[in-house]
Amino acid sequence: MTVPLDVDTLAAALAERLGPGSLAQVEKRVPMSSRTTFRVGGPADVFVSPSSVDDIAAALRFCRENGVPSTLLGNGSNVVVADRGIRGVVVALGDGFARIGPGASRDGMREVHAEAGARLSALAAYCTRQGLSGLEALSGIPGTVGGAVLMNAGAYDRCMQDVVVLTEYLDEDGAACVAEGEAHGFGYRRSAFLGGGRVVTRTTVRLAAADPRAVQDAVNDFGRRRRESQPLELPSAGSVFRRPPGRYVGRLVEECGLKGAKEGGAQVSPKHAGFIVNAGGATAEDVRRLMERVRDAVSERTGVRLEPEILFIGEW
Ligand SMILES: Cc1cc2nc3c(=O)[nH]c(=O)nc-3n(C[C@H](O)[C@H](O)[C@H](O)COP(=O)(O)OP(=O)(O)OC[C@H]3O[C@@H](n4cnc5c(N)ncnc54)[C@H](O)[C@@H]3O)c2cc1C
């Protein structure tokens, strides 16, 4: 894919559009291996870290008007970026757009607002300090609040759907909108925001008041279970495949004798066969080849067709 402007011109034009009042950072030729948890992937032409909804809207409008491809990113914990990188502009919601604060309280429940770039772990830590229960099981998921809403992230039989009551977003045309309750369209690892060019900007969770020590104990317990069962010491993007109804991906992969299998630097985790890890020097192509090998072997041996949970982005 070609970009109509060269990278330097593109970055300068985007910075100018954002204006001198903006705190957004605009960087060029940023290796995506440094901005994603898998630690693979080539450079993004231009990488912008917005600090406000206006920045996000302006960057996306700039791309639309100039025919420049844009890619939205949170913490990069559910993606594999192509070795050739990402053409155009990556709009990455992170620390610059991560304010968390109190909302209304009613019927013993309290609301908390979080901007989309806030880490889910930071939101969970805030709620723990406030003595609010509901996010403990999700506290170890290494994504942003926006990415977690988009994917309806979940763990240990809990998911974002259980706590999210309202979400502010930009629609396909950049207009500010609000979704409440059912309008989130939550399902297993999906929401109404997936795939449609919508950008989650802020969400509100509603949680129950509880003893802060009990909440902290639960957070610690879920963290321990995660450390015991998942290969957190190596780069990855979490579970590679969506869970097929009534089956466990890890067990299916083990049945095929693929636990520990390697393609280049990518390896099916010897600790948890539902994960592929970067065991050292993996390329995005290694990860893709290994995923395809696992998918084909599982399909052939068990008849179960695995669907990827992680997303492939960039110039493949
Ligand atoms: C070690 C490890 C463990 C994990 N465990 C779990 C788990 O237990 N449960 C689970 O569900 N997931 C898990 N994951 C996967 C991942 O953390 C989640 O899917 C997370 O919600 C992704 O958030 P992110 O900000 O990193 O999104 P990214 O990976 O940056 O982006 C994912 C997708 O979301 C889009 N996106 C990001 N932000 C926004 C936004 N504000 N508005 C619209 N679209 C947006 C991106 O365009 C992209 O398509 C794990 C990952 C790792 C590495």
The ligand as an SDF file (V2000), in Angstrom:
LIG
                    3D

 53 58  0  0  0  0  0  0  0  0999 V2000
    0.0510  -12.0710   28.7490 C   0  0  0  0  0  0  0  0  0  0  0  0
   -1.2970  -11.7090   28.1990 C   0  0  0  0  0  0  0  0  0  0  0  0
   -2.4410  -12.1520   28.8230 C   0  0  0  0  0  0  0  0  0  0  0  0
   -3.7000  -11.8370   28.3140 C   0  0  0  0  0  0  0  0  0  0  0  0
   -4.8030  -12.2770   28.9830 N   0  0  0  0  0  0  0  0  0  0  0  0
   -6.0220  -11.9630   28.5140 C   0  0  0  0  0  0  0  0  0  0  0  0
   -7.1930  -12.3930   29.2120 C   0  0  0  0  0  0  0  0  0  0  0  0
   -7.1300  -13.0440   30.2510 O   0  0  0  0  0  0  0  0  0  0  0  0
   -8.4030  -12.0600   28.6890 N   0  0  0  0  0  0  0  0  0  0  0  0
   -8.5270  -11.3130   27.5480 C   0  0  0  0  0  0  0  0  0  0  0  0
   -9.6630  -11.0280   27.1400 O   0  0  0  0  0  0  0  0  0  0  0  0
   -7.4460  -10.8900   26.8680 N   0  0  0  0  0  0  0  0  0  0  0  0
   -6.2000  -11.1850   27.3260 C   0  0  0  0  0  0  0  0  0  0  0  0
   -5.0970  -10.7520   26.6380 N   0  0  0  0  0  0  0  0  0  0  0  0
   -5.2600  -10.0330   25.3650 C   0  0  0  0  0  0  0  0  0  0  0  0
   -5.3360   -8.4870   25.4710 C   0  0  0  0  0  0  0  0  0  0  0  0
   -4.6810   -8.0200   26.6370 O   0  0  0  0  0  0  0  0  0  0  0  0
   -6.7750   -7.9830   25.4610 C   0  0  0  0  0  0  0  0  0  0  0  0
   -7.4360   -8.3550   24.2660 O   0  0  0  0  0  0  0  0  0  0  0  0
   -6.8600   -6.4530   25.6150 C   0  0  0  0  0  0  0  0  0  0  0  0
   -8.1980   -6.0910   25.8280 O   0  0  0  0  0  0  0  0  0  0  0  0
   -6.3280   -5.6990   24.4070 C   0  0  0  0  0  0  0  0  0  0  0  0
   -6.2030   -4.3360   24.7430 O   0  0  0  0  0  0  0  0  0  0  0  0
   -5.0910   -3.3980   24.0520 P   0  0  0  0  0  0  0  0  0  0  0  0
   -5.2830   -2.0130   24.5680 O   0  0  0  0  0  0  0  0  0  0  0  0
   -3.7380   -3.9710   24.2180 O   0  0  0  0  0  0  0  0  0  0  0  0
   -5.5470   -3.4820   22.5510 O   0  0  0  0  0  0  0  0  0  0  0  0
   -4.5900   -3.5270   21.2490 P   0  0  0  0  0  0  0  0  0  0  0  0
   -3.9190   -4.8420   21.1750 O   0  0  0  0  0  0  0  0  0  0  0  0
   -3.7580   -2.3030   21.1890 O   0  0  0  0  0  0  0  0  0  0  0  0
   -5.6850   -3.4450   20.1140 O   0  0  0  0  0  0  0  0  0  0  0  0
   -6.5660   -4.5320   19.9120 C   0  0  0  0  0  0  0  0  0  0  0  0
   -7.6680   -4.0590   18.9770 C   0  0  0  0  0  0  0  0  0  0  0  0
   -8.4290   -3.0880   19.6690 O   0  0  0  0  0  0  0  0  0  0  0  0
   -8.5010   -1.8910   18.8930 C   0  0  0  0  0  0  0  0  0  0  0  0
   -8.5650   -0.7980   19.8660 N   0  0  0  0  0  0  0  0  0  0  0  0
   -7.6700   -0.5350   20.8590 C   0  0  0  0  0  0  0  0  0  0  0  0
   -8.0930    0.5350   21.5500 N   0  0  0  0  0  0  0  0  0  0  0  0
   -9.2480    0.9360   20.9850 C   0  0  0  0  0  0  0  0  0  0  0  0
  -10.1710    2.0070   21.2460 C   0  0  0  0  0  0  0  0  0  0  0  0
   -9.9720    2.8830   22.2300 N   0  0  0  0  0  0  0  0  0  0  0  0
  -11.2760    2.1300   20.4500 N   0  0  0  0  0  0  0  0  0  0  0  0
  -11.5070    1.2570   19.4360 C   0  0  0  0  0  0  0  0  0  0  0  0
  -10.6680    0.2480   19.1230 N   0  0  0  0  0  0  0  0  0  0  0  0
   -9.5580    0.0900   19.9040 C   0  0  0  0  0  0  0  0  0  0  0  0
   -7.3020   -1.8900   18.0120 C   0  0  0  0  0  0  0  0  0  0  0  0
   -7.5370   -1.1590   16.8230 O   0  0  0  0  0  0  0  0  0  0  0  0
   -7.1500   -3.3790   17.7110 C   0  0  0  0  0  0  0  0  0  0  0  0
   -7.9970   -3.7310   16.6330 O   0  0  0  0  0  0  0  0  0  0  0  0
   -3.8200  -11.0630   27.1410 C   0  0  0  0  0  0  0  0  0  0  0  0
   -2.6530  -10.6040   26.5010 C   0  0  0  0  0  0  0  0  0  0  0  0
   -1.4010  -10.9180   27.0210 C   0  0  0  0  0  0  0  0  0  0  0  0
   -0.1840  -10.3910   26.3450 C   0  0  0  0  0  0  0  0  0  0  0  0
  1  2  1  0
  2  3  1  0
  2 52  2  0
  3  4  2  0
  4  5  1  0
  4 50  1  0
  5  6  2  0
  6  7  1  0
  6 13  1  0
  7  8  2  0
  7  9  1  0
  9 10  1  0
 10 11  2  0
 10 12  1  0
 12 13  2  0
 13 14  1  0
 14 15  1  0
 14 50  1  0
 15 16  1  0
 16 17  1  0
 16 18  1  0
 18 19  1  0
 18 20  1  0
 20 21  1  0
 20 22  1  0
 22 23  1  0
 23 24  1  0
 24 25  2  0
 24 26  1  0
 24 27  1  0
 27 28  1  0
 28 29  2  0
 28 30  1  0
 28 31  1  0
 31 32  1  0
 32 33  1  0
 33 34  1  0
 33 48  1  0
 34 35  1  0
 35 36  1  0
 35 46  1  0
 36 37  1  0
 36 45  1  0
 37 38  2  0
 38 39  1  0
 39 40  1  0
 39 45  2  0
 40 41  1  0
 40 42  2  0
 42 43  1  0
 43 44  2  0
 44 45  1  0
 46 47  1  0
 46 48  1  0
 48 49  1  0
 50 51  2  0
 51 52  1  0
 52 53  1  0
M  END
$$$$
